[in-house]
Amino acid sequence: MYVRLYVCVCVCPQVGYSTPAPWVIDPLNRAIDALFAVDIGLNFRTCYVDASARLVRDGHQIALHYLRTWFAVDLIATIPFDLIVGPCSTLRQYSSTIAAVR
């Protein structure tokens, strides 16, 4: 819960406003991304309660249930968008500078 709150409050403004992260924040962001990846792996093996209030323990059914419900959200939360968007925004700045030089 606290990790998701941190991501919403700190990472989103960093990506949205292209502010450079301090040297402490970058390793923290990578560690949080790793925690989300571990969470995905654990959710493929975590039992759940079905509609008839039975505990489902079959690995195949658990995996299918997770893929149908929260997998897409968890996968999107795990992607390090700051690493993807950062180089693209820098490239955009360089391309506008190159166009101005021409």
HUHUWO-V146235 format. One record per backbone hydrogen bond with DSSP energy under -0.5 kcal/mol. CO is the residue of the C=O (numbers start at 1). NH is the residue of the N-H. Records with the same first field share a line. If there is no record, write none. Layout:
CO = NH  NH
This chain:
1 = 5
2 = 6
3 = 7
4 = 8
5 = 9
6 = 10  11
7 = 11  12
10 = 14
11 = 15
12 = 16
13 = 17
14 = 19
22 = 26
23 = 27
24 = 28
25 = 29
26 = 30
27 = 31
28 = 32
29 = 33
30 = 34
31 = 35
32 = 36
33 = 37
34 = 38
35 = 39
36 = 40
37 = 41
38 = 42
39 = 43
40 = 44
41 = 44
42 = 45
48 = 50  56
50 = 53
54 = 50  56
55 = 57
56 = 48
58 = 62
59 = 63
60 = 64
61 = 65
62 = 66
63 = 67
64 = 68
65 = 69
66 = 71
70 = 74
71 = 75
72 = 76
73 = 77
74 = 78
75 = 79
79 = 81
80 = 83  84
81 = 85
82 = 86
83 = 87
84 = 88
85 = 89
86 = 90
87 = 91
88 = 92
89 = 93
90 = 94
91 = 95
92 = 96
93 = 97
94 = 98
95 = 99
96 = 100
97 = 101
98 = 102
